[in-house]
Amino acid sequence: MLVNGQWSADWHPVQAKDEKGGFVRQTSSFRSWITPDGAPGVTGKGGFQAEAGRYHLYVALICPWASRTLIARSLKGLSDVVSVSVVEPWLLDQGWHFGDYPGADRDTLNQAEWMHQIYTRADAHYTGRATVPVLWDKKTQTIVSNESADIVRMFNSGFGELASAEFDLFPADLQQEIESLNAEIYPLLNNGVYRAGFATTQVSYQEACRDVFSMLDKLEQRLSDGRRFLTGERFTEADIRLFVTLIRFDAAYHGLFKCNIRQLREYACLHGYTRSVLAVAGVRETVSIDHIKQGYYSIRALNPTGIVPVGPDLSDYGLQESL
């Protein structure tokens, strides 16, 4: 992480631990908003007005939080409004790196080599981890937000007429239901797989693993009534949040993170649901199983040899790559 603007040590997945040795995630530190008129949003300061070409999104295709924002950007028709750079998939000693790996980019906007240099460009004395996604303002040369949940909602409503109205990812009549789903899915499943994978004690691992599969069981039951998406026939941000974890489950979380009671393909409804989300125009293009596997299996604390498995077979999703 960065300490007072200086890189302090080699990257390590465990940011902090609770009293049981459980994984604790860092809180996002940049929380301003883009709004149609530049007024302050729910958090942070104002002045970030929606303008075509003003903002840039930094992402990693391995990262589910970053992939949330890529999906929202795509579905809201903002691909020509907000530019994007993709880091290489590996988690190296200095974190995320820009480069020439297939599907990744060099940082032609700020000429950074490492993602942490974007953070110190925004704040020369920044202390914290250099995470993705990052939404960058080209005009004021700073980070608007590094909180994926906020960025998804900005893309949904913060760009006004610059965005497509085809999808409303947070419709007024479903907001209470979406918030309730998010409040369960995030701690038990989205972050639950990380709590299992990065646990430092047996008790914290077992607790996290139980949470993951209790949530999967509950979601399987929810989808058993034939609904297409979590709230019915409409695709919302709750589906984005769930999908980015499900699409990584068999490829990474089942094996590397020891969430191995069942594979996702053993859940008939969730398996079909994942295929339904992939069929939504603009979603499939945000998924790279190659980046996902290369990235997770580069975590030396979990996989010291760096060997990337050839499986699993994801051909039923239309995502299988050459072995």
Secondary structure, 3 states (H helix, E strand, C coil): CEECCEECCCCCCCCEECCCCCEECCCCCCECCCECCCCCCCCCCCCCECCCCCEEEEECCCCHHHHHHHHHHHHCCCCCCCEEEECCCCCECCECECCCCCCCCCCCCCCCCEHHHHHHHHCCCCCECCCCCEEEECCCCEEEECCHHHHHHHHHHHCHHHCCCCCCCCCHHHHHHHHHHHHHHHHHHHCHHHHHHCCCCHHHHHHHHHHHHHHHHHHHHHHCCCCCECCECCCCHHHHHHHHHHHHHHHHHCCCCCCCCCCHHHCHHHHHHHHHHHCCCCCHHHCCHHHHHHHHCCCCCCCCCCCCCCCCCCHHHCCCCCC
